[in-house]
Each structure stands twice: as C-alpha cells, then as structure tokens.
Amino acid sequence: MKTLRDMTEPELRELMEAMARSIEKMAFAMGVEKPQFALLVWNDPQIAQYISNCTRETMIQALRETTDRIERNQDVPREGSVTGATGPDGDRIEIEDALLVGENELSKFLVGRVEGRWMGFALQGPKGQGGMFVFTELHEGTQLGLLDRERAIRLTGAVACDPEAMYGGIDRWHVPAELRGRPDDFRCVLCSQVGCDGVECQEPTGQEEVGP
C-alpha cells in the first residue's frame, strides 16, 4: 500500500476529485444545500494535500477560523448533547439537541432542549470550565424555556449581544442570518429589558373598592 507522496500527479488528482464528489453526493443525499468545503488529507502532516470547491480567499478564511478555535480548545459540537450542566437551583440538567448559536473570545452561546422546552445558555472558558449560565430571559410566563425553537435561537443571540447582559456579544455566528437575533427585536417597550414580554413589568392595576 502506498502513501500520498508515492502517488503520481494524475493518481492524486483522481483521488482528491473522487473524495470531493463524495462529499457533495452525501450532502445532496441528506438534503443539504451544496456546501462549500476544503478537504485536507495527509500521511505526513507537514505535506498535506487539499481540494476545495470555493475561492482560495474563502478557504483560507475558513481554515484560519477553524485553526483558531482548535487552538483555543473551543470544541463544543454545533449540535448534540451537553451533560452535567447546572441549572438555576444547582441541579444537574441534561441538555439535548444542543445547537451552537455563536461565540466570542470568552463564551459560546447555545440553545438546547431541556424536558421538552428550548433554553439558552452561555458556556464560558475552554470546554466550559468557566461555567454554564442559563438565560432566564427565555421564558413563557413563569415557566423557563420556550416551545418555539427558532424564537429560542434568535432570543439567545439577542441576549448574548445585549450590552446590559455583559456577555460581550457574538463575534462568530453559527446560524443563518435570519436566526441572528438583535437585542432591539426583543426589548420591552415598558422596561427596556431584553426578553420581557411586558407582563411582569407592568404596574398592578388597583381596583377601586366599592362599599355597601
């Protein structure tokens, strides 16, 4: 069996093009719109071979961003389960179907399903060693979490970008533009808090007592 270095130029080109076609074929089979990609293969990491279906500038930008995240140990999966998180009452909770919404240098912002409701979280530090914080702004009445996943994604982004929440905003988004929430999209007109639906901040209306 030979290594990549032993292959002739035509053989190497045939191999790389076959692998690229396989990526596009699998993406199509799974109903994914044609993705851009850069595929690296090697036997010796100092002599990697690559093939890409995007511009050189785009490929370099994607590889550099990925390298930066790997070097910072920011390897939380975009989707999956996050175990061992701590809830508001100190209880251990299981987060299912976790989705990475965005991140900055200090935090990752996630949406996940807990007991059937979608909740938002900030995961701070490498591999979450700085702690996980639940976004209480995602609620319906007195119940934490939302039933609408897309609203939960947009509201999580809005909370992360709210200067008053002091999470530092989102430098890199991992969701489509239409799911990138802005603080003003969810800001209450009465109390200016992001995520407030205007019910809990209203002054109670007193009812005049009528005597006999």
Secondary structure, 3 states (H helix, E strand, C coil): CCCHHHCCHHHHHHHHHHHHHHHHHHHHHCCCCCCCCEEEECCCCCCCEEEECCCHHHHHHHHHHHHHHHHCCCCCCCEEEEEEEECCCCCEEEEEEEEEEEECCCEEEEEEEECCEEEEEEEECHHHCCEEEEECCCEECCEECECCHHHHHHHHHHHHHCHHHCCCCCCEECCCHHHCCCHHHCECCCCCCECCCCCCCCCCCCCCCCCC
